[in-house]
Amino acid sequence: MSTPPHPADELAGTEQPFVQHLMELRDRLLYALVGVGVCMALLAVWPGPSGLIDLVAMPIRAHMPPDVKLIAVGVFSPFFVPIKVLMMAGLLLALPWVIYQIWAFVAPGLYSHEKKFALPLIVFGSVLAYTGIAFVQFFVLDKMFAFIQGFTPDSVNATPDIASYVEAILSLYLAFGLAFQVPVVVMLLVRMGMVTVEQLKNFRGYFIVVAFVIAAIVTPPDVISQLALAVPMCLLYELGILGARWFSKAAPPAAAAPGTDITPPPPPSA
C-alpha cells in the first residue's frame, strides 16, 4: 500500500504527465520566441539595424580618425552582421519576458516559500545582466580601445573589420553578463545548503585568484578589460555574501520545510 502524501505537502496530487510537461515547454518556448520576434521588429523600425551598428561601434569609433570607418571584408558581412546585432539586441530587450516564461514553466513545481525566494532572484539576475552589458558598452570598451589604439603606430591606419569587431564585443557582453551573476550563484549555493556564509568568507582569497584567472581567459589580452572584469567579480562576490546572509535569516527553518515529516514512525505492531 502506498504511503499517503504528507498533509503539509502543497504539491501533492499536482503531478502532470510527461507529455503535458513537453507541451507546456513547447508553449513557453513559442511565447519566448514570439517576444523576441516582436522586440526585433520594433528595433528594426527604430533605431534600425544601421542605428544599432552605429551604437555598438561608438566605443571604437571614438578612438579612430574621423575619416576612417569600420570595413566589411566578407561579401555578405554588410547584411549578416546587422542582422546578428539586431537578433542580439532583440534578445536583450526581451530578456525579462524570456525569463518570465522560464519562471512560468518551473513555478508549478515549486513550493510557496521557494517561489517567494526565486522570483526576486530572477529579477535581480536580469538587472545584473543588463548592468554588466551596460558596463561593457559605456566603460570597458572605451577604456580598452583607448589603450589598444594608443599602441598603433602613426604609419599604420587601423581599420577593423566589422564582423570580427561585433564578434569580439558580443563575447564581452556574454562574459560580463554571466560574470555579473556571481551574487545570484552565491545566494543559490547558500540557499541550497551546499555552502555556508562562513565558508564563503574563508574562500574569499581563492575566489580573487579564480576571478583574475577567468578574466585573463575570457577577455582580450589587455590589462584594462581584465581588471574591469575581475574587480567587479570580487565586489559582486562580497555582495553575494551579504545577500546570502540576508536570505538565510529570511528563510524558514529547514525542519519546517513542506513535505518533511520529522515525527518518527510508530513501532510495528506484533
HUPEHU-V142508 format. One line per field, one symbol per residue. phi: phi as a letter, one per 40 degrees, with the letter a starting at -180 (. if undefined). A space follows every 10 residues. Layout:
BEGIN
phi: ???
END
This chain:
BEGIN
phi: .ccccccccc ccgbcbcccc cccccccccc cccccccccc cccccacgdc cccccccdcc ccbbddcbbc bbccccdccc cccccccccc ccccddcccc cccccccccb cccccccccc cccccccccc cccccccbbc cccccccccc cccccbbcbc cccccccccc ccdccccccc cdcccccccc ccgcbbcccc cccdcccccc ccccccccbc cbcccccccc cccccccccc cccccccccc ccdcccccgb bccccccccc
END
